[in-house]
Amino acid sequence: MASFAGGSIATYLGWRWIFIFSIVFSILSMWLIKDTPESKSESAGGFKFDYTGLMVFIITMLLLNVLITYGSELGWTSL
């Protein structure tokens, strides 16, 4: 959705407007969360990083990129 919005803005208004909208939305979001209290719960124990999840994510993103980039050349999209 973001790439569609960015492409539409760049096509119809010009690429510089993307930065202007980014600034406006950043200021608006900072204003909207200004008085929101933090609701962080207390930590119960030690933190353990999920290396397996990170590897699965990296491999999935890599395979998705290969599918999008080379899918038509490899014949994956032809019936």
PDB file of N, CA, C and O in Angstrom:
ATOM      1  N   MET A   1       0.820  -1.188   0.000  1.00  0.00           N
ATOM      2  CA  MET A   1       0.000   0.000   0.000  1.00  0.00           C
ATOM      3  C   MET A   1       0.874   1.266   0.000  1.00  0.00           C
ATOM      4  O   MET A   1       0.548   2.258  -0.651  1.00  0.00           O
ATOM      5  N   ALA A   2       1.976   1.209   0.733  1.00  0.00           N
ATOM      6  CA  ALA A   2       2.856   2.379   0.815  1.00  0.00           C
ATOM      7  C   ALA A   2       3.514   2.665  -0.524  1.00  0.00           C
ATOM      8  O   ALA A   2       3.669   3.825  -0.904  1.00  0.00           O
ATOM      9  N   SER A   3       3.907   1.609  -1.250  1.00  0.00           N
ATOM     10  CA  SER A   3       4.531   1.838  -2.550  1.00  0.00           C
ATOM     11  C   SER A   3       3.518   2.395  -3.551  1.00  0.00           C
ATOM     12  O   SER A   3       3.869   3.205  -4.408  1.00  0.00           O
ATOM     13  N   PHE A   4       2.267   1.960  -3.440  1.00  0.00           N
ATOM     14  CA  PHE A   4       1.218   2.502  -4.308  1.00  0.00           C
ATOM     15  C   PHE A   4       0.989   3.983  -4.020  1.00  0.00           C
ATOM     16  O   PHE A   4       0.877   4.795  -4.938  1.00  0.00           O
ATOM     17  N   ALA A   5       0.920   4.323  -2.734  1.00  0.00           N
ATOM     18  CA  ALA A   5       0.722   5.732  -2.366  1.00  0.00           C
ATOM     19  C   ALA A   5       1.918   6.570  -2.796  1.00  0.00           C
ATOM     20  O   ALA A   5       1.747   7.659  -3.344  1.00  0.00           O
ATOM     21  N   GLY A   6       3.133   6.071  -2.553  1.00  0.00           N
ATOM     22  CA  GLY A   6       4.328   6.815  -2.960  1.00  0.00           C
ATOM     23  C   GLY A   6       4.423   6.989  -4.458  1.00  0.00           C
ATOM     24  O   GLY A   6       4.800   8.059  -4.937  1.00  0.00           O
ATOM     25  N   GLY A   7       4.083   5.947  -5.209  1.00  0.00           N
ATOM     26  CA  GLY A   7       4.085   6.048  -6.668  1.00  0.00           C
ATOM     27  C   GLY A   7       3.045   7.017  -7.181  1.00  0.00           C
ATOM     28  O   GLY A   7       3.299   7.764  -8.126  1.00  0.00           O
ATOM     29  N   SER A   8       1.875   7.013  -6.567  1.00  0.00           N
ATOM     30  CA  SER A   8       0.818   7.947  -6.973  1.00  0.00           C
ATOM     31  C   SER A   8       1.214   9.391  -6.697  1.00  0.00           C
ATOM     32  O   SER A   8       1.009  10.275  -7.529  1.00  0.00           O
ATOM     33  N   ILE A   9       1.781   9.616  -5.523  1.00  0.00           N
ATOM     34  CA  ILE A   9       2.214  10.974  -5.179  1.00  0.00           C
ATOM     35  C   ILE A   9       3.309  11.433  -6.133  1.00  0.00           C
ATOM     36  O   ILE A   9       3.277  12.565  -6.615  1.00  0.00           O
ATOM     37  N   ALA A  10       4.279  10.561  -6.409  1.00  0.00           N
ATOM     38  CA  ALA A  10       5.379  10.936  -7.308  1.00  0.00           C
ATOM     39  C   ALA A  10       4.886  11.176  -8.725  1.00  0.00           C
ATOM     40  O   ALA A  10       5.402  12.051  -9.420  1.00  0.00           O
ATOM     41  N   THR A  11       3.892  10.408  -9.160  1.00  0.00           N
ATOM     42  CA  THR A  11       3.381  10.555 -10.529  1.00  0.00           C
ATOM     43  C   THR A  11       2.561  11.827 -10.697  1.00  0.00           C
ATOM     44  O   THR A  11       2.729  12.551 -11.679  1.00  0.00           O
ATOM     45  N   TYR A  12       1.685  12.098  -9.754  1.00  0.00           N
ATOM     46  CA  TYR A  12       0.737  13.192  -9.935  1.00  0.00           C
ATOM     47  C   TYR A  12       1.169  14.517  -9.302  1.00  0.00           C
ATOM     48  O   TYR A  12       0.754  15.581  -9.762  1.00  0.00           O
ATOM     49  N   LEU A  13       1.999  14.466  -8.249  1.00  0.00           N
ATOM     50  CA  LEU A  13       2.399  15.700  -7.579  1.00  0.00           C
ATOM     51  C   LEU A  13       3.888  16.001  -7.720  1.00  0.00           C
ATOM     52  O   LEU A  13       4.298  17.158  -7.619  1.00  0.00           O
ATOM     53  N   GLY A  14       4.688  14.984  -7.948  1.00  0.00           N
ATOM     54  CA  GLY A  14       6.141  15.150  -8.007  1.00  0.00           C
ATOM     55  C   GLY A  14       6.793  14.446  -6.832  1.00  0.00           C
ATOM     56  O   GLY A  14       6.198  14.316  -5.762  1.00  0.00           O
ATOM     57  N   TRP A  15       8.022  13.992  -7.039  1.00  0.00           N
ATOM     58  CA  TRP A  15       8.697  13.198  -6.008  1.00  0.00           C
ATOM     59  C   TRP A  15       9.010  13.977  -4.752  1.00  0.00           C
ATOM     60  O   TRP A  15       9.146  13.376  -3.687  1.00  0.00           O
ATOM     61  N   ARG A  16       9.130  15.299  -4.831  1.00  0.00           N
ATOM     62  CA  ARG A  16       9.446  16.095  -3.639  1.00  0.00           C
ATOM     63  C   ARG A  16       8.311  16.102  -2.621  1.00  0.00           C
ATOM     64  O   ARG A  16       8.544  16.302  -1.429  1.00  0.00           O
ATOM     65  N   TRP A  17       7.081  15.883  -3.088  1.00  0.00           N
ATOM     66  CA  TRP A  17       5.933  15.877  -2.196  1.00  0.00           C
ATOM     67  C   TRP A  17       5.950  14.691  -1.240  1.00  0.00           C
ATOM     68  O   TRP A  17       5.333  14.753  -0.176  1.00  0.00           O
ATOM     69  N   ILE A  18       6.643  13.615  -1.595  1.00  0.00           N
ATOM     70  CA  ILE A  18       6.749  12.473  -0.693  1.00  0.00           C
ATOM     71  C   ILE A  18       7.413  12.904   0.616  1.00  0.00           C
ATOM     72  O   ILE A  18       6.980  12.496   1.694  1.00  0.00           O
ATOM     73  N   PHE A  19       8.456  13.721   0.528  1.00  0.00           N
ATOM     74  CA  PHE A  19       9.146  14.191   1.720  1.00  0.00           C
ATOM     75  C   PHE A  19       8.273  15.152   2.525  1.00  0.00           C
ATOM     76  O   PHE A  19       8.299  15.136   3.755  1.00  0.00           O
ATOM     77  N   ILE A  20       7.511  15.979   1.838  1.00  0.00           N
ATOM     78  CA  ILE A  20       6.621  16.915   2.531  1.00  0.00           C
ATOM     79  C   ILE A  20       5.553  16.148   3.300  1.00  0.00           C
ATOM     80  O   ILE A  20       5.287  16.453   4.462  1.00  0.00           O
ATOM     81  N   PHE A  21       4.928  15.136   2.649  1.00  0.00           N
ATOM     82  CA  PHE A  21       3.927  14.315   3.337  1.00  0.00           C
ATOM     83  C   PHE A  21       4.555  13.563   4.510  1.00  0.00           C
ATOM     84  O   PHE A  21       3.917  13.401   5.550  1.00  0.00           O
ATOM     85  N   SER A  22       5.778  13.109   4.357  1.00  0.00           N
ATOM     86  CA  SER A  22       6.471  12.402   5.436  1.00  0.00           C
ATOM     87  C   SER A  22       6.647  13.308   6.651  1.00  0.00           C
ATOM     88  O   SER A  22       6.435  12.877   7.784  1.00  0.00           O
ATOM     89  N   ILE A  23       7.026  14.536   6.422  1.00  0.00           N
ATOM     90  CA  ILE A  23       7.199  15.488   7.519  1.00  0.00           C
ATOM     91  C   ILE A  23       5.862  15.782   8.194  1.00  0.00           C
ATOM     92  O   ILE A  23       5.777  15.809   9.422  1.00  0.00           O
ATOM     93  N   VAL A  24       4.826  15.999   7.400  1.00  0.00           N
ATOM     94  CA  VAL A  24       3.504  16.311   7.948  1.00  0.00           C
ATOM     95  C   VAL A  24       2.983  15.148   8.790  1.00  0.00           C
ATOM     96  O   VAL A  24       2.491  15.361   9.899  1.00  0.00           O
ATOM     97  N   PHE A  25       3.084  13.916   8.274  1.00  0.00           N
ATOM     98  CA  PHE A  25       2.591  12.756   9.015  1.00  0.00           C
ATOM     99  C   PHE A  25       3.422  12.488  10.271  1.00  0.00           C
ATOM    100  O   PHE A  25       2.882  12.017  11.272  1.00  0.00           O
ATOM    101  N   SER A  26       4.701  12.775  10.237  1.00  0.00           N
ATOM    102  CA  SER A  26       5.539  12.600  11.421  1.00  0.00           C
ATOM    103  C   SER A  26       5.140  13.582  12.517  1.00  0.00           C
ATOM    104  O   SER A  26       5.023  13.200  13.682  1.00  0.00           O
ATOM    105  N   ILE A  27       4.935  14.816  12.157  1.00  0.00           N
ATOM    106  CA  ILE A  27       4.516  15.828  13.133  1.00  0.00           C
ATOM    107  C   ILE A  27       3.135  15.507  13.677  1.00  0.00           C
ATOM    108  O   ILE A  27       2.888  15.647  14.874  1.00  0.00           O
ATOM    109  N   LEU A  28       2.225  15.072  12.794  1.00  0.00           N
ATOM    110  CA  LEU A  28       0.874  14.700  13.231  1.00  0.00           C
ATOM    111  C   LEU A  28       0.913  13.519  14.190  1.00  0.00           C
ATOM    112  O   LEU A  28       0.203  13.520  15.197  1.00  0.00           O
ATOM    113  N   SER A  29       1.724  12.518  13.898  1.00  0.00           N
ATOM    114  CA  SER A  29       1.794  11.350  14.786  1.00  0.00           C
ATOM    115  C   SER A  29       2.416  11.708  16.128  1.00  0.00           C
ATOM    116  O   SER A  29       1.988  11.186  17.158  1.00  0.00           O
ATOM    117  N   MET A  30       3.417  12.586  16.140  1.00  0.00           N
ATOM    118  CA  MET A  30       4.007  13.020  17.407  1.00  0.00           C
ATOM    119  C   MET A  30       2.984  13.786  18.239  1.00  0.00           C
ATOM    120  O   MET A  30       2.948  13.642  19.461  1.00  0.00           O
ATOM    121  N   TRP A  31       2.166  14.584  17.601  1.00  0.00           N
ATOM    122  CA  TRP A  31       1.135  15.340  18.312  1.00  0.00           C
ATOM    123  C   TRP A  31       0.068  14.400  18.873  1.00  0.00           C
ATOM    124  O   TRP A  31      -0.422  14.614  19.981  1.00  0.00           O
ATOM    125  N   LEU A  32      -0.297  13.353  18.109  1.00  0.00           N
ATOM    126  CA  LEU A  32      -1.344  12.439  18.553  1.00  0.00           C
ATOM    127  C   LEU A  32      -0.915  11.573  19.743  1.00  0.00           C
ATOM    128  O   LEU A  32      -1.757  11.207  20.563  1.00  0.00           O
ATOM    129  N   ILE A  33       0.362  11.241  19.853  1.00  0.00           N
ATOM    130  CA  ILE A  33       0.806  10.407  20.972  1.00  0.00           C
ATOM    131  C   ILE A  33       1.437  11.221  22.103  1.00  0.00           C
ATOM    132  O   ILE A  33       2.055  10.659  23.006  1.00  0.00           O
ATOM    133  N   LYS A  34       1.283  12.515  22.052  1.00  0.00           N
ATOM    134  CA  LYS A  34       1.941  13.416  23.011  1.00  0.00           C
ATOM    135  C   LYS A  34       1.616  13.060  24.460  1.00  0.00           C
ATOM    136  O   LYS A  34       2.540  12.926  25.262  1.00  0.00           O
ATOM    137  N   ASP A  35       0.368  12.905  24.824  1.00  0.00           N
ATOM    138  CA  ASP A  35      -0.024  12.690  26.221  1.00  0.00           C
ATOM    139  C   ASP A  35      -0.389  11.242  26.522  1.00  0.00           C
ATOM    140  O   ASP A  35      -1.034  10.972  27.536  1.00  0.00           O
ATOM    141  N   THR A  36       0.002  10.322  25.678  1.00  0.00           N
ATOM    142  CA  THR A  36      -0.306   8.916  25.893  1.00  0.00           C
ATOM    143  C   THR A  36       0.652   8.346  26.934  1.00  0.00           C
ATOM    144  O   THR A  36       1.870   8.433  26.773  1.00  0.00           O
ATOM    145  N   PRO A  37       0.105   7.760  28.005  1.00  0.00           N
ATOM    146  CA  PRO A  37       0.996   7.209  29.031  1.00  0.00           C
ATOM    147  C   PRO A  37       1.653   5.920  28.544  1.00  0.00           C
ATOM    148  O   PRO A  37       1.071   5.168  27.761  1.00  0.00           O
ATOM    149  N   GLU A  38       2.861   5.681  29.016  1.00  0.00           N
ATOM    150  CA  GLU A  38       3.562   4.463  28.649  1.00  0.00           C
ATOM    151  C   GLU A  38       2.998   3.307  29.460  1.00  0.00           C
ATOM    152  O   GLU A  38       2.825   3.425  30.673  1.00  0.00           O
ATOM    153  N   SER A  39       2.713   2.196  28.801  1.00  0.00           N
ATOM    154  CA  SER A  39       2.115   1.053  29.488  1.00  0.00           C
ATOM    155  C   SER A  39       3.018  -0.169  29.383  1.00  0.00           C
ATOM    156  O   SER A  39       2.574  -1.259  29.021  1.00  0.00           O
ATOM    157  N   LYS A  40       4.258   0.025  29.698  1.00  0.00           N
ATOM    158  CA  LYS A  40       5.229  -1.060  29.628  1.00  0.00           C
ATOM    159  C   LYS A  40       5.144  -1.893  30.902  1.00  0.00           C
ATOM    160  O   LYS A  40       5.191  -1.360  32.011  1.00  0.00           O
ATOM    161  N   SER A  41       5.018  -3.214  30.728  1.00  0.00           N
ATOM    162  CA  SER A  41       4.954  -4.085  31.890  1.00  0.00           C
ATOM    163  C   SER A  41       6.360  -4.400  32.385  1.00  0.00           C
ATOM    164  O   SER A  41       7.335  -4.278  31.643  1.00  0.00           O
ATOM    165  N   GLU A  42       6.447  -4.792  33.606  1.00  0.00           N
ATOM    166  CA  GLU A  42       7.730  -5.130  34.212  1.00  0.00           C
ATOM    167  C   GLU A  42       8.249  -6.434  33.619  1.00  0.00           C
ATOM    168  O   GLU A  42       7.474  -7.353  33.355  1.00  0.00           O
ATOM    169  N   SER A  43       9.536  -6.512  33.415  1.00  0.00           N
ATOM    170  CA  SER A  43      10.164  -7.705  32.865  1.00  0.00           C
ATOM    171  C   SER A  43      10.257  -8.784  33.937  1.00  0.00           C
ATOM    172  O   SER A  43      10.640  -8.518  35.077  1.00  0.00           O
ATOM    173  N   ALA A  44       9.897 -10.013  33.548  1.00  0.00           N
ATOM    174  CA  ALA A  44       9.883 -11.109  34.518  1.00  0.00           C
ATOM    175  C   ALA A  44      11.219 -11.841  34.577  1.00  0.00           C
ATOM    176  O   ALA A  44      11.535 -12.473  35.586  1.00  0.00           O
ATOM    177  N   GLY A  45      12.001 -11.763  33.513  1.00  0.00           N
ATOM    178  CA  GLY A  45      13.240 -12.522  33.528  1.00  0.00           C
ATOM    179  C   GLY A  45      14.216 -11.989  32.499  1.00  0.00           C
ATOM    180  O   GLY A  45      14.093 -10.863  32.019  1.00  0.00           O
ATOM    181  N   GLY A  46      15.180 -12.818  32.177  1.00  0.00           N
ATOM    182  CA  GLY A  46      16.197 -12.429  31.215  1.00  0.00           C
ATOM    183  C   GLY A  46      15.660 -12.444  29.795  1.00  0.00           C
ATOM    184  O   GLY A  46      14.660 -13.096  29.494  1.00  0.00           O
ATOM    185  N   PHE A  47      16.337 -11.721  28.945  1.00  0.00           N
ATOM    186  CA  PHE A  47      15.936 -11.623  27.543  1.00  0.00           C
ATOM    187  C   PHE A  47      16.778 -12.571  26.715  1.00  0.00           C
ATOM    188  O   PHE A  47      18.003 -12.582  26.830  1.00  0.00           O
ATOM    189  N   LYS A  48      16.124 -13.373  25.876  1.00  0.00           N
ATOM    190  CA  LYS A  48      16.838 -14.284  24.992  1.00  0.00           C
ATOM    191  C   LYS A  48      16.431 -13.959  23.560  1.00  0.00           C
ATOM    192  O   LYS A  48      15.250 -14.015  23.217  1.00  0.00           O
ATOM    193  N   PHE A  49      17.402 -13.621  22.732  1.00  0.00           N
ATOM    194  CA  PHE A  49      17.120 -13.249  21.348  1.00  0.00           C
ATOM    195  C   PHE A  49      16.755 -14.487  20.538  1.00  0.00           C
ATOM    196  O   PHE A  49      17.346 -15.551  20.721  1.00  0.00           O
ATOM    197  N   ASP A  50      15.777 -14.347  19.639  1.00  0.00           N
ATOM    198  CA  ASP A  50      15.284 -15.455  18.827  1.00  0.00           C
ATOM    199  C   ASP A  50      16.065 -15.529  17.515  1.00  0.00           C
ATOM    200  O   ASP A  50      15.643 -14.964  16.506  1.00  0.00           O
ATOM    201  N   TYR A  51      17.197 -16.222  17.530  1.00  0.00           N
ATOM    202  CA  TYR A  51      18.030 -16.352  16.336  1.00  0.00           C
ATOM    203  C   TYR A  51      17.352 -17.209  15.268  1.00  0.00           C
ATOM    204  O   TYR A  51      17.509 -16.948  14.075  1.00  0.00           O
ATOM    205  N   THR A  52      16.610 -18.218  15.681  1.00  0.00           N
ATOM    206  CA  THR A  52      15.900 -19.064  14.715  1.00  0.00           C
ATOM    207  C   THR A  52      14.852 -18.253  13.962  1.00  0.00           C
ATOM    208  O   THR A  52      14.730 -18.375  12.743  1.00  0.00           O
ATOM    209  N   GLY A  53      14.109 -17.441  14.668  1.00  0.00           N
ATOM    210  CA  GLY A  53      13.119 -16.590  14.023  1.00  0.00           C
ATOM    211  C   GLY A  53      13.744 -15.591  13.081  1.00  0.00           C
ATOM    212  O   GLY A  53      13.192 -15.301  12.020  1.00  0.00           O
ATOM    213  N   LEU A  54      14.902 -15.057  13.462  1.00  0.00           N
ATOM    214  CA  LEU A  54      15.617 -14.123  12.599  1.00  0.00           C
ATOM    215  C   LEU A  54      16.056 -14.810  11.314  1.00  0.00           C
ATOM    216  O   LEU A  54      15.913 -14.238  10.234  1.00  0.00           O
ATOM    217  N   MET A  55      16.585 -16.020  11.409  1.00  0.00           N
ATOM    218  CA  MET A  55      17.022 -16.760  10.215  1.00  0.00           C
ATOM    219  C   MET A  55      15.848 -17.099   9.301  1.00  0.00           C
ATOM    220  O   MET A  55      15.959 -16.989   8.080  1.00  0.00           O
ATOM    221  N   VAL A  56      14.722 -17.512   9.889  1.00  0.00           N
ATOM    222  CA  VAL A  56      13.531 -17.805   9.091  1.00  0.00           C
ATOM    223  C   VAL A  56      13.054 -16.547   8.371  1.00  0.00           C
ATOM    224  O   VAL A  56      12.672 -16.610   7.202  1.00  0.00           O
ATOM    225  N   PHE A  57      13.072 -15.418   9.050  1.00  0.00           N
ATOM    226  CA  PHE A  57      12.662 -14.157   8.439  1.00  0.00           C
ATOM    227  C   PHE A  57      13.579 -13.768   7.288  1.00  0.00           C
ATOM    228  O   PHE A  57      13.101 -13.369   6.227  1.00  0.00           O
ATOM    229  N   ILE A  58      14.900 -13.881   7.486  1.00  0.00           N
ATOM    230  CA  ILE A  58      15.866 -13.512   6.445  1.00  0.00           C
ATOM    231  C   ILE A  58      15.703 -14.407   5.222  1.00  0.00           C
ATOM    232  O   ILE A  58      15.700 -13.915   4.093  1.00  0.00           O
ATOM    233  N   ILE A  59      15.570 -15.710   5.432  1.00  0.00           N
ATOM    234  CA  ILE A  59      15.403 -16.645   4.310  1.00  0.00           C
ATOM    235  C   ILE A  59      14.093 -16.381   3.579  1.00  0.00           C
ATOM    236  O   ILE A  59      14.056 -16.414   2.349  1.00  0.00           O
ATOM    237  N   THR A  60      13.015 -16.119   4.320  1.00  0.00           N
ATOM    238  CA  THR A  60      11.730 -15.823   3.692  1.00  0.00           C
ATOM    239  C   THR A  60      11.799 -14.561   2.849  1.00  0.00           C
ATOM    240  O   THR A  60      11.283 -14.541   1.731  1.00  0.00           O
ATOM    241  N   MET A  61      12.425 -13.509   3.359  1.00  0.00           N
ATOM    242  CA  MET A  61      12.543 -12.268   2.596  1.00  0.00           C
ATOM    243  C   MET A  61      13.416 -12.458   1.358  1.00  0.00           C
ATOM    244  O   MET A  61      13.125 -11.899   0.301  1.00  0.00           O
ATOM    245  N   LEU A  62      14.479 -13.241   1.486  1.00  0.00           N
ATOM    246  CA  LEU A  62      15.348 -13.517   0.348  1.00  0.00           C
ATOM    247  C   LEU A  62      14.601 -14.293  -0.737  1.00  0.00           C
ATOM    248  O   LEU A  62      14.696 -13.954  -1.917  1.00  0.00           O
ATOM    249  N   LEU A  63      13.864 -15.325  -0.346  1.00  0.00           N
ATOM    250  CA  LEU A  63      13.108 -16.112  -1.324  1.00  0.00           C
ATOM    251  C   LEU A  63      11.986 -15.297  -1.968  1.00  0.00           C
ATOM    252  O   LEU A  63      11.711 -15.452  -3.158  1.00  0.00           O
ATOM    253  N   LEU A  64      11.346 -14.440  -1.199  1.00  0.00           N
ATOM    254  CA  LEU A  64      10.319 -13.571  -1.761  1.00  0.00           C
ATOM    255  C   LEU A  64      10.913 -12.601  -2.770  1.00  0.00           C
ATOM    256  O   LEU A  64      10.306 -12.335  -3.808  1.00  0.00           O
ATOM    257  N   ASN A  65      12.096 -12.071  -2.474  1.00  0.00           N
ATOM    258  CA  ASN A  65      12.785 -11.171  -3.391  1.00  0.00           C
ATOM    259  C   ASN A  65      13.165 -11.903  -4.678  1.00  0.00           C
ATOM    260  O   ASN A  65      13.011 -11.348  -5.766  1.00  0.00           O
ATOM    261  N   VAL A  66      13.657 -13.139  -4.573  1.00  0.00           N
ATOM    262  CA  VAL A  66      13.996 -13.932  -5.761  1.00  0.00           C
ATOM    263  C   VAL A  66      12.745 -14.209  -6.578  1.00  0.00           C
ATOM    264  O   VAL A  66      12.778 -14.111  -7.804  1.00  0.00           O
ATOM    265  N   LEU A  67      11.649 -14.551  -5.925  1.00  0.00           N
ATOM    266  CA  LEU A  67      10.395 -14.814  -6.629  1.00  0.00           C
ATOM    267  C   LEU A  67       9.918 -13.585  -7.395  1.00  0.00           C
ATOM    268  O   LEU A  67       9.507 -13.697  -8.550  1.00  0.00           O
ATOM    269  N   ILE A  68       9.967 -12.432  -6.772  1.00  0.00           N
ATOM    270  CA  ILE A  68       9.503 -11.208  -7.426  1.00  0.00           C
ATOM    271  C   ILE A  68      10.447 -10.802  -8.556  1.00  0.00           C
ATOM    272  O   ILE A  68       9.996 -10.379  -9.620  1.00  0.00           O
ATOM    273  N   THR A  69      11.744 -10.929  -8.330  1.00  0.00           N
ATOM    274  CA  THR A  69      12.724 -10.458  -9.305  1.00  0.00           C
ATOM    275  C   THR A  69      12.899 -11.403 -10.483  1.00  0.00           C
ATOM    276  O   THR A  69      12.923 -10.963 -11.633  1.00  0.00           O
ATOM    277  N   TYR A  70      13.020 -12.694 -10.209  1.00  0.00           N
ATOM    278  CA  TYR A  70      13.362 -13.656 -11.262  1.00  0.00           C
ATOM    279  C   TYR A  70      12.252 -14.663 -11.548  1.00  0.00           C
ATOM    280  O   TYR A  70      12.472 -15.612 -12.301  1.00  0.00           O
ATOM    281  N   GLY A  71      11.079 -14.485 -10.975  1.00  0.00           N
ATOM    282  CA  GLY A  71      10.008 -15.458 -11.136  1.00  0.00           C
ATOM    283  C   GLY A  71       9.595 -15.687 -12.579  1.00  0.00           C
ATOM    284  O   GLY A  71       9.395 -16.831 -12.987  1.00  0.00           O
ATOM    285  N   SER A  72       9.464 -14.641 -13.346  1.00  0.00           N
ATOM    286  CA  SER A  72       9.032 -14.804 -14.739  1.00  0.00           C
ATOM    287  C   SER A  72      10.123 -15.439 -15.589  1.00  0.00           C
ATOM    288  O   SER A  72       9.817 -16.189 -16.516  1.00  0.00           O
ATOM    289  N   GLU A  73      11.387 -15.156 -15.295  1.00  0.00           N
ATOM    290  CA  GLU A  73      12.492 -15.757 -16.040  1.00  0.00           C
ATOM    291  C   GLU A  73      12.635 -17.248 -15.727  1.00  0.00           C
ATOM    292  O   GLU A  73      12.993 -18.037 -16.601  1.00  0.00           O
ATOM    293  N   LEU A  74      12.358 -17.623 -14.500  1.00  0.00           N
ATOM    294  CA  LEU A  74      12.489 -19.019 -14.105  1.00  0.00           C
ATOM    295  C   LEU A  74      11.262 -19.844 -14.462  1.00  0.00           C
ATOM    296  O   LEU A  74      11.284 -21.069 -14.345  1.00  0.00           O
ATOM    297  N   GLY A  75      10.189 -19.182 -14.897  1.00  0.00           N
ATOM    298  CA  GLY A  75       8.985 -19.892 -15.324  1.00  0.00           C
ATOM    299  C   GLY A  75       8.014 -20.204 -14.210  1.00  0.00           C
ATOM    300  O   GLY A  75       7.108 -21.015 -14.404  1.00  0.00           O
ATOM    301  N   TRP A  76       8.168 -19.591 -13.050  1.00  0.00           N
ATOM    302  CA  TRP A  76       7.287 -19.887 -11.925  1.00  0.00           C
ATOM    303  C   TRP A  76       5.899 -19.289 -12.103  1.00  0.00           C
ATOM    304  O   TRP A  76       4.943 -19.746 -11.475  1.00  0.00           O
ATOM    305  N   THR A  77       5.779 -18.278 -12.948  1.00  0.00           N
ATOM    306  CA  THR A  77       4.479 -17.629 -13.116  1.00  0.00           C
ATOM    307  C   THR A  77       3.716 -18.119 -14.326  1.00  0.00           C
ATOM    308  O   THR A  77       2.567 -17.724 -14.523  1.00  0.00           O
ATOM    309  N   SER A  78       4.323 -18.974 -15.150  1.00  0.00           N
ATOM    310  CA  SER A  78       3.623 -19.473 -16.337  1.00  0.00           C
ATOM    311  C   SER A  78       2.933 -20.793 -16.018  1.00  0.00           C
ATOM    312  O   SER A  78       3.486 -21.652 -15.330  1.00  0.00           O
ATOM    313  N   LEU A  79       1.723 -20.937 -16.530  1.00  0.00           N
ATOM    314  CA  LEU A  79       0.987 -22.173 -16.290  1.00  0.00           C
ATOM    315  C   LEU A  79       1.474 -23.257 -17.233  1.00  0.00           C
ATOM    316  O   LEU A  79       0.976 -24.382 -17.190  1.00  0.00           O
TER     317      LEU A  79
END
